[in-house]
Amino acid sequence: MGQVLDLFSTPVRDWFRASFAEPTAVQERGWREVAAGRHVLMAAPTGSGKTLAAFLWCLDRLAGEPMPPDAERCRVLYVSPLKALAHDVDRNLRSPLVGIRRQMESQGLVPPEIAVAIRTGDTPADARRSMERHPPDILITTPESLFLILTSAARKILAPVRWLIVDEIHSVASTKRGSHLALSLERLCELTKVEPQRIGLSATQRPLEEVGRFLGGADRQVSIVDAGRLKTMEVRVEVPVEDMTRLTDQDEDSAKGQNSIWPAIYPRLLQLIRQHRSTIVFVNSRRLSERIAARVNELAEEELVRAHHGSIAREQRLVIEDELKAGRLRGLVATSTLELGIDMGAVDLVLQIEAPPSVAAGIQRVGRAGHSVGEVSRGVVIPKFRGDLLESAAVVEGMLNGRIETTVVPRKPLDVLAQQIVAMCALDEWEVEKLGRVVRRAYPYSDLGPRAFDSVLDMLSGRYPSDQFVELRPRIVWDRVAGKVRGRAGAQRLAVTNAGTIPDRGLYSVNLAEDGRRVGELDEEMVYETRVGEAFVLGASTWRIVDITPSQVIVTPAPGEPGKIAFWKADAPSRPVELGAALGKMTRELRAMDRDAAAKRLRDGAGFDDLAIKNLLAYLDDQAAATGTVPDDRNLVVERFRDEVGDWRVCIHTPFGGRVHAPLALALEARLQERLGVDARALWTDDGIALHLPEVESPPALDELILDPEEVQALVSAQLPASALFAARFRENAARSLLLPKRRPGQRTPLWQQRMRSAGLLQVAGQYPDFPILAETWREVMSDHFDMPALGALLRAIRSREIRVVAVDTEKASPFASSLLFSYVAEFMYEGDQPLAERRAQALTLDRDLLAELLGSEDLRELLDPDAIAAVELELQGLLPERFPRDVDEAHDLLVRLGDLSDEEALARGVSAGWLHALEKERRAATIRIAGEARWIAAEDAGRYREAIGASLPIGLPEIFLDPGADPLESLLRRHARTHVPFVTSDPAQRWALPGPAVEAALARLASKGDVLAGEFRKAAEGREYCHPEVLRTLRRRSLAALRREVESVPPDAVARFLPAWQGIGVRAGGMDRLLEVVFQLQGLALPATVIERDVIASRIGSYAPRLLDELVSMGEVVWVGRGSLGASDGRVALYLRGDAPRLVTAPVDPPQSDLHGRIRAHLKDRGASFFRDLYNSCGGGDEDVMLDALWDLVWSGEVTNDTFAPLRLLGPASRRPTRKPRLPRLIQPRATGR
């Protein structure tokens, strides 16, 4: 002990001796390497003092050196993969800093003020600004925040850094986040005055040499301190029920009708939590975290535990963690957020629901208990179903034996490279050669070839034509003559607002209505299924929704109220191949043992309790009884059976994990389609593949299911582009590489919108086999998501008979098949990412047919608004002043977007001659002669213009720009269509001096592919026109918007002004013609007979006289119809023009049905128009008043009218018999009252 502490100064040495008994192994060996100035990777289990091993030498140097000027103070940079871990380290540094200060003071020395600061995404802006003015001695940050610092003016504070500490490096090394960090570290080294000493801290990993290479990069030697002795662990596997096949009929959400183990798990969790001081319950999903926390608290009748996961806001998580440390909470139900080295205080038990996803994850999780040096870590694993039992056995046995999976560093992820290059060029101009050297110093890119590197620069500088996908904009400028690259305007903002590698899933932020504080985040699909006023559970607390905005869910606390459990969609990691092989080997060995020996192995080697042993051995026995052979590492079982609806199911049982099964499932789908014409749907899990074969008489033979190793790569490659997996990964990679940036920084982009934009880019990128993000998606899927070497090894082992294939037909699904069919997760989760290979053609055909047949016709000529066409033309051609380029780079963009422009045309679009000549000097633009005049083109178009129209090119253009690509004339016409409103063939033919038939033929080919639409679109045009589909959609949208504006609602006062004028109130025109106009406006409107003339007609006609209406009625020009009585003295009447009456008059409503009414109807039907006396006599005579009443009944029901309006004028208050329905007044002899 004394020897290693002699490396330190007296105050540091005395403090350590006073605080600790002796250095741990990692400290003793690590300090020697750090003191010697060597790059070092320290590997040790959780709770072994790694942090102090990394920091103490740095603290010793800082304490013993004179205080430098402010600008040179930041000498230690600590990078943590987790914000919470960064805060822990900040707190843990207080003890040595204060202790060393006290020792120095006691020894008469003047201690320096060593400042520590944290810079993460949660750091307030004023704190960040203060940090720039007064840099700390020790800066603690995360990989993403380091990237942001390096891409801003704040990077100057990092120039004096001498020690670089990367904690929990194993958690990022095998991910793209690690590749991103590796490039950031190389950027840091370019910035610092001296090469920083790299100190990496890691949990036990295999192989450590790979992690060391990742830490050091390509040209640095890294010493490895392996103090990774296995931490003492006590792990038990418990099953809380006697028989996992006979469970209660109540599930976890208290719904009746299905078997569930949860009612047995919750009480056991509660019992274990109450038996211990502090407990962490690890689960494999956020929803399960919420559900278990809610149910345990409900059972405990108090808030005993809280949920803890990444979708809870950091502030809330810190409160929850502090409550656990303070003893106010007895436990947390967490996902992997607490898996890394966060100091959770005195946690004395870890519970794991379901098997941990890997041995390494299991060791990390159980290591949270007994976090201090020398303490025993205790854990309990509780499987959910019998298939989970088997995996738990393999994982726990691997944990106790230290059988950790291999760490594999992704090689050359081009999407991450693209993001970092944009960030590097945003603030500096780089020589391409030097940029390549810096990139290749990072270990993931150490073997990056020139072609891949150049392809990324090509993509970022805009070499791939963006006329088909408008968002494929250049991000950098590549001067190929000078060999330099620089960022374009906006590159820095683009990089910092889209930083990092974590995919954007369009999550909604959850904020408090009271003060806007963030509570957490919710999945888009969860929000779509939720309404304002509903309550939900997040962080084991209930919240009521008061509003849902496009980006936020606004909530108020609703304590004690029931709420639905929040859910999130995410990828579950596949079982590592090594774990799968170990699981298969264990299965084989257990089956070879007698029952007692198998039980002893499970009890001693995997911590199984008696019920767990009983259930697992019964599970294996049941499988053996069903299929004769249990799948293991040397036996592959193919099981065939019919499901409930009679369709064939084929299950292929192997233990090797999803990274092997996923590509095999794709290959089998392709094989069955190719050989048998069977449209099979293959579902894969870690335990095998389930094939659904609808409408087949018999399942495929075994030979059809066993593939040759040599053909599997081709089969997978054929299926992959049309898979949802490929589309989802392409979307994430395109966003990472800044091709699909957030449109509004700080606001969410809906996932459906991301998918739609990604699908458009994928369709364009598919035309360019060397498009780097397409290549990266292939690499990621085939290398990172699929384990093709392991699949090849499996198929070779089958061919050589090292692995036996057993085929069996069963009456129903075996136990393994039941688990397989039960456990596959969300087959259609990413259905929205599906590129729809088989449906896209149909959709495009439908769209094309509809547009061309229904809209590309005379109807569309009427629909498209001429003003909209003119406005869109100005926009597309860049003729609006607000769209003018702002700098020389945007002038280049305009040439790329529009194509050839004359000097006058360029000037009309805001492009000055100075900019054009500057572009020409940089070889980014050129002048050529077309149709007898000089025009400017982008250098990227040179090859296309030479091949398409025979233009003569200037010398000195970069060779790569001389490639015309496929179909150069079609390419130019496609761009012409995208930048013009509908045009005829002669337009481009005359512009480029090309023969009309050649242009017509090329346009016809584009129309057949759906790239342009042919039809008749404009009134002024004659003959066949062509239009780009996007342009036509824009025109339709603008035209419809113009039509809608004509009918959109207006303020009430505008309506008040409009209606009287529209109705002709107060007009001076009179006479019979004006009356006919008024009747036309009013026809069909039922109005009281007493007011229709006095108040309605008279106000619309100058000098109105009643005789006008009588004359029109008697001449048969106008007819009036009763529309119901109003009391005893009035009724509603509607006026109609005679010609419109048959169409507009409605059938009588509730007609009177007495015998007298029937006789009147019959008479009028037989005789037609009649005088009252004739009607009276033919209907039997009697009381005239009764006859008149019956007649008026038929008038108001709309069955009888009159050839004058006069009788209706006599209605009103003065009428006779006011208590009964109005009747025809008998002021003169009935015979004279008209017909």
NUMARDO-269459 format. One record per residue (C-alpha): x, y, z. Coordinates in steps of 0.05 Angstrom, whole numbers, plus 5000, padded with zeros to 4 digits. Last residue first. Layout:
N
XYZ/...
***
This chain:
1235
276755573847/274056273859/269756583913/263956733867/260156083877/260756173953/256656813951/260557393982/263857514049/264256754062/270956724096/275056094076/276655744141/281955814194/282355234243/277855334304/277655814362/277756424318/270856264288/270556864239/276757234217/278557914245/285157684275/287957424209/285857124143/282657534089/289157604050/289356844040/282856854000/285857363950/291956963928/288556733864/288056083825/287255683889/290855113925/289154413951/293653843975/298654234015/296454004084/294254714098/289554724037/286754034053/284754264123/281854894091/277154464049/274954064110/273354714147/269554974087/265254334084/263854374159/261955104151/257354934092/253354434134/250453914088/252153814015/253853103991/260753183962/258253333891/254053923916/259554263957/264854173902/260154473851/258655053899/266155163915/268055233843/272354663815/279354523787/280153793768/273953353759/276552653778/282152843826/278253433854/272252993867/276252433898/280052913944/273553233967/270452543981/276552334021/276452954063/269152814078/270752094099/276152334147/283752234134/287252914142/294252924110/300252824158/305453174114/303453264041/309053083992/314253623978/313754153924/320754273895/321253853833/314053913808/313954653828/319954873788/316155033723/310355363759/314855823800/313655663873/310856033933/310355724003/304755844052/304455754128/297755834164/293556344200/287156454240/285955834282/293055664303/298555664251/296455164197/301254754156/305054834090/299755094042/301955143969/302155763924/303155723849/306456233804/306356303728/299356003722/296256623694/291756673756/297756623803/301757153764/295657613762/294257533836/301457683852/301458333813/294558513842/297558563911/301259213891/308659323906/311260033897/318659803896/319459053908/323558713962/320159014024/313258873995/314858133986/316857994057/312958434106/306058544077/306057994025/308557404065/306057684131/298957404140/300356774100/305856574149/312156364111/314455684084/320555774039/319855333977/320655903929/323456533962/328956713912/324956513851/318856883880/323157503886/325557453814/318357353791/316257973830/321758373795/319058153727/311958343748/313559063766/318459383813/325659593819/327060063877/330959573921/329759623995/331358904012/334158543952/335457883987/343057923973/343058643996/339458474061/344057874072/350758204059/350858764111/348658314168/353357764144/359058264146/356958474216/356957754238/364257644217/365657194157/365756444147/369556134088/365956064022/370556443976/376656254017/374855534004/375455643929/382355953937/384455373982/381954893930/386255233878/392355233925/391554483940/390354313867/396454703846/400754383900/398353693880/399953853808/406954073827/408053443867/405553013809/410253363758/406353643700/405853493626/401153793574/397653503513/394153993468/392554723475/394155143535/390055743557/385155353600/390654973637/391254243657/390053783598/393653123610/400252773621/403152653690/410552633706/414952143745/409551613741/413851113704/409651143641/409651903645/417251913647/417551473585/412551933550/416752533569/422852213537/418952063473/416252773470/423253063479/425952633422/419952793378/420753553390/427953593366/432453953417/434254683418/434854683495/429555213509/425655033446/424954303465/423654473538/417454893519/415454513456/413253903496/407754283532/408154543603/404354483668/407554903723/415054903725/420654703773/418953973782/417553883708/424254173688/427653723740/424353103708/426253373640/433553423660/433452713688/429952433627/435352753583/440852453627/438151733625/442751413676/448451833703/452052353662/458752263696/462752893681/461953153752/466552603780/472252843736/472653523768/471754083716/478154363688/476154453616/469754803595/464054363570/461054343501/453554193504/451053583466/443853623491/443053023536/450252753541/453753423552/448153703595/448053093640/455653083648/455953813669/450253783719/454653743781/458354363757/451954763767/449855103702/450355813675/448055983605/451056303544/446456363484/445755993417/440755463438/445355263495/452455523505/456055323569/458255703630/460655323691/459055273765/462354943826/469354983797/471455463853/472856013802/466155883769/462655953836/466056623847/464056823776/456756663791/456957033857/459857653824/454657623768/449257703820/443857183834/437357513856/432657103813/431957633759/439657663758/439956923742/435056993685/438857583657/445557223660/442456603628/440156023671/441255273664/438454813718/433155023768/435054633832/442554573822/442955283797/438955533857/443355133905/449455473876/446256143891/444855883961/452355753969/454056453943/449756793995/442657014011/439156693951/432457013932/426156683960/423557323993/424457683926/419757193891/422556953825/425256283850/422455903790/418155453833/415456043872/413756463812/410555873777/406455733840/403656443839/401756413766/398255743773/394655973836/392156593798/389756153741/385855713790/385854983772/378754703777/376054883708/382154613672/381554013717/374753843690/377453893619/382053313633/388053123674/383653073736/379652443729/383852043681/390852323694/390152443768/386251823783/390551393739/396951663768/394551573840/392150873826/398550693790/402650983846/398750593898/399249943858/406750043849/407450203923/403649583944/408749043930/414549463953/410649754011/416650114042/414049874109/415550414161/408250464181/408349714196/413449854250/409749534308/406549024262/409848414293/408848704362/412948234406/413447484397/412247164465/405846774458/407346414393/414246204417/411746024487/406245594457/411345284409/415845094467/409944784504/407844394442/402444694396/396944214379/396043544345/403443484331/407543324270/415043234282/421343394243/428143304278/434243654250/440943424280/446643924289/453543644276/450343324215/455343674167/449544024132/446444234199/453244494223/453944884158/447045194170/448845394241/455545684220/452246094166/447246364216/452946534264/456646904209/450147274190/448947544259/443348024242/442048684278/449148954278/452248644216/446748534164/442149074191/447449594203/451349464139/445049484095/442850124130/449850414120/449650254046/442950614039/445851184080/451951204033/448251243966/452650773925/446750383896/443451023872/436250913849/434250663919/436051343946/429951653913/424951153941/428551164008/427951924010/420351893999/419551344050/423551754100/419052354092/412851924104/416051564163/418052214196/411052484186/408051854217/412751934276/410452634290/416153154292/416653424362/418454144375/425054414402/427954524333/422454594280/423654184218/427553654254/432853394207/431752864153/438352844117/442153024181/446052364182/442352144245/435652284212/437551864151/440051314197/433551294237/429251264174/433750744141/433150314204/425550344202/425350184128/430049594135/426149304194/419549394157/422048924103/421949074028/429349204023/431048564063/427748024022/432747953965/438748064011/436247514057/435647023999/442547213972/445847124040/442346454051/444846153986/451745904007/449545634074/444445184040/437445234069/433544734109/426144904105/424744634036/428243974052/423443884112/417443864066/412744454064/406144394103/400144064070/393844324036/395945054037/390945624048/394746004101/401845824120/403946174185/411246054201/413746114273/421246194282/425546034343/426846184416/429546894411/423447094371/421547054298/415047124260/414846864188/408947014144/408546524086/405846704018/406846023986/408946003913/412445343927/419645463906/420246233903/415146413957/417645864003/424846073993/423546824003/419646714067/425046234090/430546744078/426847274118/425946784176/433246594173/435147324176/431047424240/432846754272/440346874279/440047564311/433647334347/437046814390/440746154385/435945714423/432845344363/425645134351/422845194281/415245244286/410845094226/403545304229/398445044181/391645384178/385645034208/382445624244/384945414313/391945254289/394444644251/400944324270/408244254247/414344244292/421444294264/426344144321/433744324318/438243884360/445544014377/445044674416/438244484444/431144344422/427843794464/426543154425/420342704425/415943284404/410243294454/413042844509/419843184504/416543864510/412643634571/418943364603/422744014590/417044414622/416643924680/424044024692/423044774692/416844764737/419944314790/426544684792/422945354799/418545074854/424644804892/428645454888/433545564831/440145914846/443245754778/449245314794/447445014861/439844934854/439844824779/445544324783/442443964842/435643914806/439043624744/442843114787/436442914822/432442854757/437542424721/442142794674/442142784598/436243254594/439843754638/446043714594/442143844530/438344434561/444844724588/448144674520/442245024487/442345584538/449845664530/449045704454/443546224462/447846624511/453546624461/448746834405/446447444445/438947464458/435648024419/434748724448/427548954453/425749514405/420950044430/413550234435/411350594498/405550494545/402150904600/397950524651/390650744654/388451164712/385051074780/384951704823/388951734887/392952344867/390552714804/396253194789/394853664730/396853524658/398653854592/400653354539/405553694492/407853744420/401653834376/397754054438/393653604484/389953944541/387453814612/390053104620/389552824691/395752534722/396651944769/403351794800/407151134794/412251494749/406751584698/399551344709/393851604666/387552014676/382652214621/379852914617/382653054548/382852414507/387851844500/388851344443/392851824401/397051994462/399051264472/400751214398/405351804402/409051504462/409051924525/414252364558/416052594628/413953084681/416553724650/415054374688/410054824652/408155214715/401055024732/399154604671/404654104686/408253834625/408453154590/412753184527/410152784469/414852274436/416152314361/420451684361/427052054349/432751554347/438551644396/444751804356/446752494378/445653204355/439853454313/439354174339/446954234346/448453984275/443154394239/445055024276/452354924258/450654784185/446255404178/450655724125/454755194091/460454824124/467354764094/471054254053/477854294020/481553923964/483254563926/480254303861/474853893895/472154483935/467054103976/461654554006/457654264063/450354114081/447554004011/439953904009/436353244001/429953564027/427153673957/427152943938/426752833863/430353463842/435553333896/440753033851/446152653889/452453083888/449753533943/455853663986/453453214042/452252623995/458952703959/462552784026/459352134049/461251793983/468352043990/469251694057/466251044031/470851063970/476951254010/476250644056/474850684130/479550184165/480550584229/473350834228/470750484291/477650614324/477651364316/484251564283/480851454216/476652074225/482652514240/486352254179/480352354133/479553074156/486953184142/486252924071/479953324058/483253974082/478554274131/475054944137/472655074207/466355234246/460854824212/465954354179/466853924242/459353904255/457753704184/463153174188/460352914254/453452814226/456052464164/460552004205/454651794249/450751604186/456851244158/457550734213/464650484199/465049854242/460549744301/464549524363/463048814385/463348644459/463247894470/458247624521/460147514594/461046824624/462747054695/460946374725/455546654772/452847094716/452946524664/449046074712/444146644723/443246754648/442446014630/437445874686/433546514671/433046304598/429845644618/425045984666/422746484613/419945914572/415845724633/412646394643/413747034683/420646894713/422447194781/429847324789/432347484859/438747874873/443947964927/450548324917/455548164972/459548754998/467148794989/467349514963/460549854965/454849744916/451649184957/445849164909/446949524843/451348934823/444948534810/443648994752/450649014722/451448254728/444648144695/446248634639/452848264625/449247594625/444147844575/436848084570/435647954644/430647384654/423647624672/422348074733/429048214766/429348384840/435548724869/436648734943/440949124993/440849814962/444750255011/446150854967/443850884894/450551074867/449551054792/454250564759/449850334702/443549924706/439250474737/436250714671/435949974647/428649954669/426550104740/421549934795/424250314855/424050114928/422850265001/421451004990/422251525045/429051205062/433151815044/436651444987/429851224959/426951924964/433252204931/432351734872/425051934863/426752684866/432352574816/427652194770/422552754772/427753264753/430152814697/423252744667/420252054666/420751714598/427651424614/425250984670/423850984745/417150744775/415950884848/415450424909/411950404977/406550914966/401450615014/395750105011/401149565003/396949204949/395549854913/402850054920/404949384890/399849454834/401950154813/409450014816/408449364776/404449714722/409150304714/415349874707/411649394661/410049984616/417350194615/419949514592/425048994613/424049014688/428849134747/426049194818/430849594861/430349484936/432149875000/431449645072/429348935060/423748495085/418448995061/420948944989/421148184991/413948135017/411348644966/414648274909/411747614934/404847934939/405448194867/408047554835/402247094854/396847544824/401547634765/401946904743/396146974694/390946524662/385546864622/378247044632/377647614680/380948284674/384648544735/390048884693/395248364712/390747774695/385447414735/383746694719/388946414767/394445964741/395345234724/401045164674/405945514720/404944974773/406445094847/406645854842/411546384865/417346164821/423946394848/430846434817/436046624869/442447024860/447847114912/453547504883/460847604901/463848084850/467547704796/474747924793/475248454740/481648774763/483948794691/488449404683/489449474608/494749934580/492650294517/497350404458/495050954412/494650994336/487750714318/483550964376/485250924449/478450774480/475950324424/482549944424/481749844499/474649604490/477149094440/482848884487/477848784543/474948194505/470248084540/467848594590/468148694666/465449384681/469249944649/473050574665/477350904611/483051384624/485651754563/491552224571/490252854531/494853004472/497453704484/494754384463/487754104455/483354224394/485453644349/484953184409/477853414421/475853244350/478752554361/474652484425/468352704387/469652164335/469951634389/463651914421/459651834356/462251124349/460150994421/453151254408/453050794348/453250214398/458149684422/462850164457/457250554492/455850144555/463049874558/465650584568/462350624637/466551244650/470951614600/476352034634/480452524592/486552834626/490553404596/485053904575/488054604560/484154714495/477354514524/475155224542/475855414469/470154934452/465155444479/464755754409/460455174388/460854494355/465854204405/461154404462/455254074427/459153424417/461353434490/454053524508/452152904469/457652474500/455852704571/459353224614/463553344676/468653904671/474253934722/478354564730/472254984715/471955514659/470256224679/467356594619/465155964583/462455654646/458456294661/455156224593/453255504607/450555694676/446356244643/443555744592/441255254645/444654564647/439554024631/442853804566/449153674605/455054104628/457053974701/462254404736/467954274786/472454834812/479054704848/480455314891/487755194905/490054984975/495155435010/499854975050/500855005124/500354255134/493354305166/491154725107/493654205057/490053655095/483554045097/483854185022/485253445008/479053245048/474653765015/476653544945/476652804964/469552844993/466453314941/468452864884/462652394901/457452934889/460053094819/460752354805/453452244822/451352834778/455052524719/451951854733/445052164730/446752484663/448651804636/454251614587/459351984629/465152394602/470152704651/474653254625/480453474669/484854074652/479854644647/483855214676/487255494615/482756084598/482156274671/489756354680/493355774714/493155614789/499955354809/500354594809/500054144870/492454104879/491253994804/496453444801/493553084862/486553154835/488652834769/492052264806/485752164848/480852174789/481351504754/482451044813/477351464851/472151294799/474150554797/473050454872/470749724870/463249834875/461349524808/466349034781/473149234753/476149424687/481050004682/483150214611/489550624609/493051134566/499951204595/502651794634/506651374683/502251644739/496151374703/499150684696/501450654769/494750924792/491050364757/494749794790/493450034861/486550314846/484049694809/486449244865/483149654919/487250154958/487850065034/483950215097/480650835070/479351545095/485451715137/490151365091/487051725031/487552405064/494852285084/496852085013/493252684983/496553175031/503452845022/503552854946/502052214909/506551674879/508351444949/501251174953/503350604907/509050394952/505550485019/500050005000/
***
